[in-house]
Amino acid sequence: MKTEMKTQFFLISGIIFSLFSCNRTQSTQNEQNMQQKEDTMDKIEIQVNDTTTRFMKVLLINGSPHEKGCTYTALCEVAKALNADGIETEIIHIGGDNIRGCSACMACKESGHCVYNDPVNEVIEKAKTADGFIFGSPVHYSGISGTMKTFLDRLFYAGAKELAYKPGAGVVSARRAGTTASLQQLNQYFTINNMPVVSSQYWNMVHGNKPEDVLKDREGLQIMRTLGHNMAWLLKSIEAGKKAGITLPETEPRERTNFIE
């Protein structure tokens, strides 16, 4: 009787082990297949002219003083979603640079670049062949970082035409509060420059005091991924429209008025 029970025990144990091993192998195989699918994802190609093509690309600007901090963590999550949808990405860190404010010299109106040769001009040059933009900033005193503010002022004044009619989005990171005010500050740049604003399922923000905290913000990370997918969808829609013969809207001569006359 004991021998019979022992035989049954080993038989059941062997079946359970086999099932566990099979499921584990299947899970590993699924993970490998998913990774292979991501690695071989077709990038979206754009016809520049009769002989030249390029891949669709989004620039992500990190305005935090910390190069690999909370803002970077959020931007990386957006970039992963964009990459999964076939869009190239580049994260540019400007938050650690000493970027001075605009001096209102107006020289950029003639040259198309700023007289101060710093990351502003570098991004203007990259913007010429970029298709979309995401600007990320930490919250400082219920607003974007000082460096991001001076960077955006000069970028949008000297390089406005390189960004116009291309989708833009803002992303903010905070320990606790000030996020909606900061996000609104970023959105003001897009809406004064004919740029479609890309949204997510909630306001584009993450919370945490360090990158490890942001990685625990499950909703925040999901918002970032949704933002990336929405940006990719809009970029593809715009490109499909171009191929269908839809052109940019005609612009009227600019009216400039004031409240005096």
Residue pairs with C-beta under 8 A, 6 or more apart in sequence:
38 83
38 84
41 83
41 84
41 85
41 86
42 86
43 55
43 56
43 86
43 87
43 88
44 55
44 56
44 85
44 86
44 87
44 235
44 236
44 239
45 53
45 54
45 55
45 56
46 53
46 54
46 55
46 56
46 131
46 239
47 53
48 54
54 129
55 88
56 86
56 87
56 88
56 131
56 235
56 236
56 239
57 87
57 88
57 89
57 90
57 129
57 130
57 131
57 132
58 79
58 82
58 87
58 88
58 89
58 90
58 130
58 131
58 132
58 133
58 134
58 231
58 235
59 89
59 90
59 92
59 123
59 126
59 127
59 130
59 132
59 133
59 134
60 75
60 78
60 79
60 89
60 90
60 91
60 92
60 133
60 134
60 135
60 136
61 91
61 92
61 94
61 123
61 133
61 134
61 135
61 136
61 148
61 151
62 71
62 72
62 75
62 91
62 92
62 93
62 94
62 95
62 136
63 71
63 94
63 95
63 135
63 136
63 137
63 138
63 144
63 145
63 147
63 148
63 151
64 70
64 71
64 72
64 93
64 95
64 136
64 137
64 138
64 145
64 173
65 95
65 96
65 138
65 145
65 147
66 72
66 95
66 138
67 93
67 95
67 96
68 211
69 138
69 173
69 210
69 211
70 138
70 173
70 206
70 208
70 209
70 210
70 211
70 213
70 214
71 95
71 136
71 137
71 138
71 171
71 172
71 173
72 91
72 93
72 136
72 211
73 173
73 206
73 208
73 211
73 214
73 215
74 136
74 171
74 173
74 206
74 214
74 220
74 221
74 224
75 91
75 134
75 136
75 171
75 224
76 91
77 221
77 224
77 225
77 228
78 134
78 171
78 224
78 225
78 227
78 228
78 231
79 89
79 91
79 228
80 225
80 228
81 224
81 225
81 226
81 227
81 228
81 229
81 232
82 88
82 89
82 228
82 229
82 231
82 232
83 89
84 228
84 229
85 228
85 229
85 232
85 233
85 236
86 232
87 131
87 132
87 231
87 232
87 235
90 126
92 119
92 122
92 123
92 126
94 119
94 123
94 147
94 148
94 151
95 137
95 145
95 147
95 148
96 147
97 118
97 119
97 147
98 118
99 118
99 119
99 120
99 147
99 150
99 151
99 154
100 116
100 118
100 150
101 150
101 153
101 154
102 150
102 153
102 154
102 157
103 115
103 116
105 115
107 114
107 115
108 114
108 115
108 157
108 158
108 159
112 124
112 158
112 159
112 161
113 121
113 124
113 125
113 158
113 159
114 120
114 121
114 124
114 154
114 158
116 154
119 151
120 151
120 154
120 155
120 158
120 159
121 158
123 151
123 155
123 159
124 155
124 158
124 159
124 162
127 133
127 159
127 162
127 163
128 162
130 166
131 166
131 167
131 235
131 238
132 166
132 167
132 168
132 169
132 198
132 231
132 234
132 235
133 163
133 166
133 167
133 168
133 169
133 195
134 168
134 169
134 170
134 171
134 198
134 227
134 231
135 148
135 152
135 168
135 169
135 170
135 171
135 186
135 189
136 170
136 171
136 172
136 173
137 144
137 145
137 148
137 170
137 171
137 172
137 173
137 182
137 186
138 144
138 145
138 172
138 173
138 174
139 172
139 173
139 174
139 175
139 177
139 178
139 179
139 182
140 146
141 178
142 177
142 178
142 181
142 182
143 149
143 178
143 181
143 182
143 185
144 152
144 172
144 182
144 185
144 186
149 185
152 186
152 189
155 163
156 163
156 189
156 192
156 193
160 193
163 193
163 195
164 193
164 194
164 195
165 194
165 195
165 196
165 248
166 195
166 196
167 195
167 196
167 197
167 198
167 231
167 234
167 235
167 238
168 189
168 190
168 195
168 196
168 197
168 198
169 190
169 197
169 198
169 199
169 204
169 227
169 231
170 182
170 183
170 185
170 186
170 187
170 190
170 204
171 204
171 205
171 206
171 224
171 227
172 179
172 182
172 183
172 186
172 204
172 205
172 206
173 205
173 206
173 207
173 208
173 214
174 182
174 205
174 207
175 207
175 208
175 209
176 207
179 203
179 205
179 207
180 203
180 205
183 203
183 204
183 205
187 197
189 195
190 196
190 197
191 197
196 234
198 227
198 230
198 231
198 234
199 227
199 230
200 223
200 224
200 226
200 227
200 230
201 222
201 223
201 226
202 219
202 223
203 223
204 223
204 224
204 227
205 220
205 223
206 214
206 217
206 220
206 221
206 223
206 224
207 213
207 214
207 217
207 220
208 214
208 215
208 216
208 217
208 220
214 220
214 221
215 221
